[in-house]
Amino acid sequence: MPIRELSKELQEVAIKELNEDPQRIQSDLAYIKEWLSKQPHLKARTDDQFLIAFLRGTKFSLERTKEKLDMHYTLKTITPEIYHNRDPFAPEVQKILKLGVMLPLPKLISPDGPRLSLARNGLMEKHKIEQADIFKVSTMMQDILLLEDDNLAVSGFMMVQDMSDMSLGFVKSLSISLTKKAMTCFQHGYPNRIKGGHSFNITGVFEVLFNMIKPFLTEKLKRRMCVYDTLEELYKVIPREVLPEEYGGQGGKIEDIAAYWKAKIESYRDWFVEDEKYGTDEKKRPGKPKTAESVFGLEGSFRQLAVD
C-alpha cells in the first residue's frame, strides 16, 4: 500500500525537522521490516503507513525506530487493562464516546501545525467514568491518529485540558500505578512528538493532580506544560477559532465532533479486534523478558495518591 503523500507544508517540516529523505523512505521501510522479521518475540504490523509514523517520530533514526516499535508492542502486552478488549461497542466505551470526554479537534492552528486534542477531565467524576476506561479510549484514538493523521505524525500533538469540575476527592481516588502506566504508554509507546499541554479553568485541585503525574513526565514535557486561569489567557496561545464553539471558538460544536469520533472509532471495530493478536511473547525475547514490574517499577501496594 503506498504511503500518503504529504502536503507541501508538512513535507517541508518533515525534511527540515525530521531528516526525511523521500528517496530513502523505501529502503528505510525495508530495513525495519527485515529487522521485525528476525525478532522471535515480536508480532508487529508491517504496513508502510504504520511504520512511516514510527520513522518520522524518531526523526528517521533506525535504531530509535526499532526501540520504539519494541516498546510499543511490549506496552500493549503488559498493560492489558488499557489495551485489551478494546471493543468500540462496549458500554463503557460508548459512554465515553457519547460524552466527548476526549476530542481530537478538527481545526489546526496552521497547515503545518500539530494536532490539538481537547480533554474535558471534569466529566470523569461527574459521570463516574473509570480511569482505565479513559486510558483505553485514549489509546484507541491514538492508534487511529497514528494511521490517519499526517499532522500528528509530522508536527506532533498538543493537549488542551479543561480542568473545571474536578474535586480533591476524585483526584485522591486515582490510581498512581495506572497513571504511571498510561503516562509511559503515551510518552514512550507511541512515536508522537508531544509539543505540550495547555490546561485552563485551573483550581487548587490542579496542583495536587500535577504533583501526582509530574514524576512520570519527561523533563522536556514538564517544561512544555502551561496553565491558564481563564479562557482569555488560553486564547493568547491557542487561537480561539480552532476551539469548539462552547469554548468561544469557531471549531465546530462538541456534539458534532464527538459524533464524528464515535463513528470513526466504531468503523475501526474489526481493526481493534485484529489488533489483539499483535504484541510480544516474552518467553521468546532474546535476553531477559520484560514484565510490568521491570518496565514500570511498580509496587503492589502503591495504588492511590496520599494527600494530607
FENBELTA-V787284 format. One record per pair of residues at least 6 apart in sequence whose ideal C-beta (glycine too) atoms are under 7 Angstrom apart, sorted by the first residue. I is the first residue (numbers start at 0). GAP is how many residues later the second one is. Records with the same first field share a line. If there is no record, write none. Layout:
BEGIN
I=GAP ; GAP
END
This chain:
BEGIN
0=46 ; 47 ; 48
2=45 ; 46 ; 49
3=45 ; 146
5=8 ; 144 ; 148
6=104
8=102 ; 103
9=102 ; 140 ; 141 ; 144 ; 145
12=99 ; 141 ; 142
13=6 ; 42 ; 140
17=38 ; 41 ; 42 ; 136
18=40 ; 41
19=36 ; 40
24=27
27=27 ; 32 ; 34
28=19 ; 22 ; 23
30=31
31=19 ; 30 ; 33
32=13
34=31
35=6 ; 8 ; 10
39=244
40=239 ; 240 ; 241 ; 243 ; 244
41=28 ; 31 ; 238
42=234 ; 235 ; 236
43=25 ; 29 ; 234
44=233
48=98
49=97
52=93 ; 100 ; 138
53=11 ; 14 ; 15 ; 137
54=10
55=97 ; 98 ; 135
56=11 ; 96 ; 134 ; 135 ; 136
57=6 ; 7 ; 10 ; 133
67=123
70=117 ; 118
71=117 ; 118
72=205 ; 206 ; 207
73=206 ; 216 ; 221
74=109 ; 110 ; 114
75=7 ; 202 ; 203
76=202 ; 203
77=212 ; 213 ; 214 ; 217
78=102 ; 106
80=51 ; 97
81=50 ; 53 ; 54 ; 57 ; 99 ; 100 ; 103
82=56
83=192
85=50 ; 54 ; 186
86=6 ; 185
87=177 ; 178 ; 180 ; 181 ; 184
88=177 ; 180
91=38 ; 41
92=40 ; 44
94=34
95=33 ; 37 ; 38 ; 41
96=40 ; 161 ; 164 ; 165 ; 168
97=160 ; 164
98=24 ; 28
99=154 ; 157 ; 158
100=19 ; 22 ; 23 ; 28 ; 33
101=15 ; 17 ; 35 ; 36 ; 39
102=14 ; 15 ; 151 ; 154 ; 155 ; 158
103=11 ; 13 ; 37 ; 41 ; 157
104=11 ; 12 ; 13 ; 137 ; 146 ; 152
105=145 ; 146 ; 151
106=134 ; 135 ; 144
107=43 ; 134
108=130 ; 133
111=43
112=38 ; 42
113=37 ; 41 ; 42 ; 43 ; 44 ; 81
114=30 ; 34 ; 36 ; 37 ; 42
115=42 ; 44 ; 126
116=40 ; 42 ; 43
117=42 ; 126
118=40 ; 42 ; 43
119=42
120=40 ; 41 ; 42 ; 45
121=40 ; 42 ; 43 ; 44
122=6
123=10
124=40 ; 41 ; 42 ; 45
125=39
130=43 ; 44 ; 47
131=46
134=47
138=46
139=125 ; 132
140=120
141=48
143=120 ; 121 ; 124
144=7
145=44
151=40
155=36 ; 37 ; 38 ; 39
156=35 ; 36 ; 37 ; 38
157=37 ; 38
158=38
159=38 ; 78
160=36 ; 38
161=38 ; 39
162=36 ; 37 ; 38 ; 39 ; 40 ; 43
163=37
165=39
166=38
167=37 ; 40
170=34 ; 37 ; 38 ; 134
171=132 ; 133 ; 135
172=131
173=38 ; 131
174=128 ; 129
175=36 ; 126 ; 127 ; 128 ; 129
176=121 ; 125 ; 126
178=33 ; 34 ; 37
179=36 ; 116 ; 118
180=115
182=30 ; 33 ; 34
183=32 ; 112
186=7 ; 31 ; 34
193=27
194=29
195=28 ; 29 ; 30
196=27 ; 28
197=28 ; 30 ; 36 ; 39 ; 40
198=7 ; 28
199=28 ; 30 ; 31 ; 34
201=25 ; 26 ; 27
205=21
207=99
211=93
213=8
225=11
227=6
230=16 ; 17
239=8 ; 9
240=8 ; 9 ; 10
241=7 ; 9
242=6 ; 8
243=7 ; 8 ; 9 ; 10 ; 13
244=7 ; 8
245=8
281=7 ; 8
282=6
291=6
END
